[in-house]
Amino acid sequence: MVLEIIVMVKQVPDSQEVVIDPVTMNLNRSLTRNVTNRADENALEAALRLKDSVGANVTVVSMGPPQAETTMIECLARGADRAILASDRFFGGADTYPTGLTLAATISKIGKFDIIIAGEETSDSSTGHVGPGVAEFLDIDQVTYTSKVEYKDGYVIAERELEDGTEVVKVPTPVLVTVLLNSNVPRRQTLRRKIDAIRKGFEVWDHDRIGLQPEWVGVRGSPTIVRRMRPIKERERAAKKIELSAVGDLVKELYEKNVLKLEVDS
C-alpha cells in the first residue's frame, strides 16, 4: 500500500517587510516579499522522508492569493507529487477558523489520505491554531510539536518535544501531525525538478470547487476582526558615563529616586 500524505503549507510575508493595510487592517501581501513558511518546509521534508522510506504520494495544499504559485512550484521542485492552491477572493482576510475550515474542506474534496503534516505555526500569526483546527474539522487524531515522524504497519510513531522531555506516541492513521521548526534540514530544489514542476503546474480550486459558501470563509466567516492598530511608542533611554570616583554619588541619586533600596543589617 502506498501512503497518501497531505502537507499543508503557507506563503507568508518576509518578517522584515510586513506591511499593514491602514483601511482593512490586514496584511498587504502585494507590497511584501513573500516566502514559504519555514516550519512548513520542515513539514514537507518530514513527508518526503516518509516517501523515501516507505513509499508515498505527497500532495501539498495551501490557501492563499495567486502569488502563492511560487510556493506551489517550490514544493513540487522539492519532491511533492501534486500541489493544490485554494485561492478565491472570498478567502481573503480569513482568521484561523475559516482558514482551517477551508483547508479541511479542500482535503475532504481530495478524498483518501493517511497522514496530514503541517508546520507547528506560521510566522505571520504564530497561533498554531490551523493544524489542530483542521484535525477537529476532519474528526481525526492529532499529534503536535513533533521532532520526528515515522510510519509502520498503519501507525504513525512520533516524538513530541515537551518542556520536561521527549514523549513518543503511536497513533493509527488517519492522523494529523504538526512538525517543529528546524526539526530537520529541508532538501534543496534542483534546476531539473524546478523545470519539471513549472511544466507540470499546480491546481487552483475556488470556493465552488471546494464546496464552501462565501459567508463561511474569509472575513465574513471570521469570528475575530481587527478594528484598530496603533504603534507602540518606544521609551527613550539616556545613558551617561560615570567615573569610578562618582559611584558613591550615583548610588545616592538612585536611592533618592527610589531606584535602589538599601538594606542595613542590624
Secondary structure by P-SEA (a helix, b strand, c coil): cbbbbbbbbbbbccccbbbbcccccccccccccccccaaaaaaaaaaaaaaaccbbbbbbbbbccccaaaaaaaaaaacccbbbbbcccccccccaaaaaaaaaaaaaaaccccbbbbccccccccccccaaaaaaaabbbbbccccbbbbcccbbbbbbbcccbbbbbbbcccbbbbbccccbbbbbbcaaaaaaaaabbbbbbccccccccccccccccccccccbbbbbbcbbbbbbbbcccaaaaaaaaaaaaccbbbbbcc
